[in-house]
Amino acid sequence: MSARVRIVIIGGSFGGLTTAYELRRHLGRERAEVTLLAKDEHFRFVPSFPWVAMGRRNLEQISFPLAQPLAKKHVAFAQETVINIDTDAKVVSTTHAEHPYDFLVVATGHRSANEAVPGLGPFDGPGHSPMSAKETEELAQAIRGLLADPGPVVVGAAPGASCIGPVYELAFELDHLLRQRKLRHQVPIAVLTPEPFLGHMGMGGAGTIRQLLEGALEERDITYRTSVAITRITTEAVEAEGLVPTPSLCSIVIPPLAGVEAVAASPGLSNPKGFVPVDDHYRHKTADGVYAVGVAVALPPAGETPVPVNFPKTGHMTEQMAEIAVRDLAARIDGREGTTAELSARCVLDMGDRGAYMAVDPVRPPRNRIPTVSEGRRWLYTKQAFERAYLATARRGRRMPTTLGW
């Protein structure tokens, strides 16, 4: 292999940015030419999307342009949309150019499969979702409408969803907002989740999080049902298999996820759902020189459930994947084998007036340690401080230690 390898990264969120920063930590400019491709010119702190929906943030406050911090790391940036990946020729084709590579890191994130639930818009149906910047802004507008004209709300997740945490955050935050506006008595809130029990979150639960969530929902008069398969959203209700329709004038439903179109359409790269199969080093199982990190990775569920719930992939977990992949990539360039590790998870859940902290190691049960679950106002302050610190650090071209997680 030549002294200077060509590395292409696809995606500019947690996985792509962490990969770029870590590559420069392990490989100097003289050893690797690194290019990051992203369809959006901005990094967005996705965990803050629920705050944008509630009007507590706007997108500008949780975003920064990618070009400048990447330039500080001597990483080339191109705002281009990938249309095909030829793993035999080792070329990434975009709407503007072709990018040959020796190593490729797929950090494309997801495509929201809103079509899985008829009526789950927001742009072609009455349902709302916070899974992209555009959708989140639309949801914020819908919540402003709810404050002006109160009515029943459903917050839930579709069968096969893997991003369950925002369901709880949105329900708690909306409850808190409505109480502040003295409107809570006019807005019944129901949570409908495919999880077999509250707090399962696709990872089999975490210590006492089930009891914490049950108590928190009950004390706030938020009704809930588990093992629910949402089938349709109308302007007046959310329908689910085997249940009477739940009245709802503002329906917020997390969809199942799929691989982005370019990855799904590239022969030999993904599984039928568009996710990339990898080994313990996050190397593609058959395509030479290809890695994948974050939501783009194909990971099996933590176990069978009556209604499908897929394995979660948080920003914290994505960064761990990127670190493992980069260590292996750098080791391969040196003719060595990289190290790997089980994924752990640490996250803070906004509960409106306070927060809850969870830590599991590893993510999949059984676990080496008893999960940590803690509740209090300090965790809400911690979550707010972490957002500000992460954005300030990342926009300067540096990585922030993520021992806390989010």
C-alpha positions, -999 to 999 in steps of 0.1 A, spaced: 0 0 0 13 35 -8 25 57 19 -4 81 16 -38 63 16 -71 78 4 -99 77 30 -134 88 23 -160 94 50 -197 96 41 -218 116 66 -213 147 87 -230 138 120 -216 121 151 -201 91 132 -186 111 104 -172 139 125 -158 116 151 -142 94 124 -125 125 109 -111 138 141 -99 103 152 -83 96 119 -62 128 122 -52 117 157 -40 84 145 -28 93 110 -9 125 101 -14 144 68 16 127 53 1 93 58 -36 98 48 -57 120 25 -91 123 42 -123 135 26 -156 139 42 -188 140 20 -221 152 34 -253 164 19 -258 190 46 -231 216 52 -240 217 89 -234 195 119 -266 193 140 -267 182 176 -296 157 171 -302 149 208 -315 185 211 -342 181 184 -369 176 211 -359 210 226 -363 225 191 -398 210 189 -407 225 222 -394 260 212 -366 259 237 -339 259 210 -337 267 173 -317 249 147 -291 276 145 -283 272 183 -275 235 179 -257 236 146 -224 247 131 -208 246 96 -186 216 90 -161 231 67 -140 252 92 -134 226 119 -126 199 93 -102 223 76 -84 227 110 -79 189 109 -67 190 73 -98 170 62 -113 180 28 -150 186 29 -175 184 0 -212 191 4 -224 165 -21 -251 139 -22 -238 103 -27 -257 84 -54 -236 52 -56 -208 33 -40 -189 8 -61 -171 -14 -37 -153 -34 -64 -138 -3 -81 -136 15 -48 -153 47 -60 -179 68 -44 -201 87 -69 -219 118 -60 -241 144 -78 -209 163 -85 -179 140 -87 -163 106 -82 -141 100 -52 -118 70 -53 -108 55 -20 -85 29 -4 -107 29 28 -143 40 31 -162 48 63 -200 48 59 -215 71 85 -246 80 66 -271 77 94 -307 66 85 -337 71 63 -369 75 82 -393 48 69 -424 69 76 -442 49 49 -444 20 74 -473 38 91 -500 54 68 -506 90 78 -471 94 94 -462 126 76 -455 153 84 -455 164 48 -479 139 33 -500 131 64 -512 144 97 -486 126 118 -454 143 131 -418 131 137 -387 147 150 -362 125 131 -348 153 109 -342 190 111 -370 198 86 -394 175 104 -385 189 138 -392 225 126 -426 213 113 -433 196 147 -424 228 165 -450 246 144 -476 219 152 -469 223 189 -474 260 187 -508 252 171 -516 229 199 -509 257 225 -533 279 206 -560 252 201 -555 225 228 -566 189 222 -555 153 229 -520 142 220 -504 108 213 -467 103 215 -454 69 204 -432 47 183 -440 25 153 -433 -12 152 -396 -18 145 -385 16 158 -351 18 174 -350 53 187 -374 51 217 -358 76 241 -374 107 224 -408 92 230 -404 97 267 -386 130 264 -413 145 241 -441 133 264 -424 147 296 -414 179 279 -448 185 265 -464 178 298 -441 203 314 -447 230 287 -485 226 290 -483 229 328 -463 261 325 -489 275 301 -518 264 324 -532 242 296 -524 207 308 -560 201 319 -571 206 283 -546 181 267 -548 144 275 -515 128 267 -511 91 258 -479 72 252 -481 42 228 -449 21 225 -440 -12 209 -418 -20 239 -429 -50 260 -424 -28 290 -416 8 297 -378 15 294 -370 -15 273 -357 9 246 -345 -20 224 -318 -30 248 -338 -51 272 -343 -24 298 -318 -10 323 -320 -17 360 -348 2 376 -356 25 346 -389 6 341 -401 15 376 -389 51 373 -408 57 340 -439 40 352 -440 62 383 -431 94 363 -458 89 337 -485 80 363 -477 110 386 -481 133 355 -514 117 344 -499 105 312 -516 72 301 -495 45 284 -498 12 267 -470 -12 258 -466 -38 230 -486 -15 208 -484 -19 170 -494 15 155 -511 9 121 -524 43 110 -526 80 119 -556 101 110 -565 137 117 -584 127 148 -568 95 162 -540 70 162 -550 35 153 -533 4 165 -537 -33 160 -564 -48 183 -571 -15 201 -598 11 200 -584 42 182 -568 67 206 -581 103 201 -553 126 190 -552 160 173 -514 161 174 -498 127 168 -460 124 173 -447 90 162 -411 78 159 -408 57 127 -387 26 120 -354 33 103 -339 21 71 -306 26 53 -302 57 32 -310 52 -5 -275 53 -19 -263 26 5 -293 5 0 -290 7 -38 -253 -1 -40 -248 -38 -48 -232 -59 -21 -230 -31 5 -261 -35 27 -287 -60 39 -323 -58 26 -332 -30 50 -303 -9 38 -280 -13 68 -243 -23 65 -233 -57 79 -200 -55 99 -178 -75 122 -166 -66 157 -141 -40 142 -170 -24 122 -154 -37 90 -177 -48 62 -180 -85 61 -171 -89 24 -163 -55 8 -126 -47 12 -116 -15 29 -152 -6 39 -162 3 74 -195 15 88 -204 32 121 -235 46 138 -271 41 126 -259 28 92 -247 -4 109 -268 -36 109 -272 -47 144 -296 -75 155 -323 -68 181 -315 -75 218 -341 -102 218 -375 -112 205 -405 -91 216 -443 -94 208 -440 -62 187 -407 -56 170 -383 -32 187 -349 -27 171 -315 -22 187 -308 14 197 -279 34 183 -272 66 203 -247 93 196 -225 80 224 -226 45 209 -218 59 175 -187 76 187 -175 43 203 -180 25 169 -160 53 152 -132 49 176 -130 12 172 -132 14 134 -104 41 132 -81 21 155 -86 -10 132 -81 11 101 -49 26 113 -37 -8 125 -43 -23 91 -23 4 74 5 -6 98 0 -43 91 -15 -50 125 -50 -60 139 -70 -34 158 -86 -38 191 -123 -40 197 -148 -37 226 -184 -42 236 -206 -11 233 -217 6 265 -244 33 268 -247 64 290 -276 88 284 -295 115 301 -333 117 296 -350 151 298 -382 147 320 -393 183 317 -387 195 353 -358 171 359 -337 145 343 -328 108 345 -294 93 340 -288 57 327 -256 38 323 -254 2 310 -222 -18 303 -225 -35 279 -256 -25 261 -268 -60 255 -278 -80 286 -265 -99 306 -242 -72 318 -209 -70 337 -223 -43 359 -256 -35 375 -271 -6 354 -270 28 370 -303 47 371 -305 81 388 -331 109 388 -329 145 397 -328 181 386 -290 180 384 -292 156 354 -313 182 335 -287 208 341 -260 183 332 -277 176 299 -280 213 291 -243 219 300 -232 189 279 -250 202 248 -232 236 250 -198 221 258 -200 195 230 -210 221 204 -183 245 215 -156 218 215 -166 202 182 -168 235 163 -132 242 172 -121 210 155 -117 190 188 -133 160 204 -149 163 238 -145 133 261 -178 115 263 -176 96 295 -210 110 305 -227 102 272 -262 115 265 
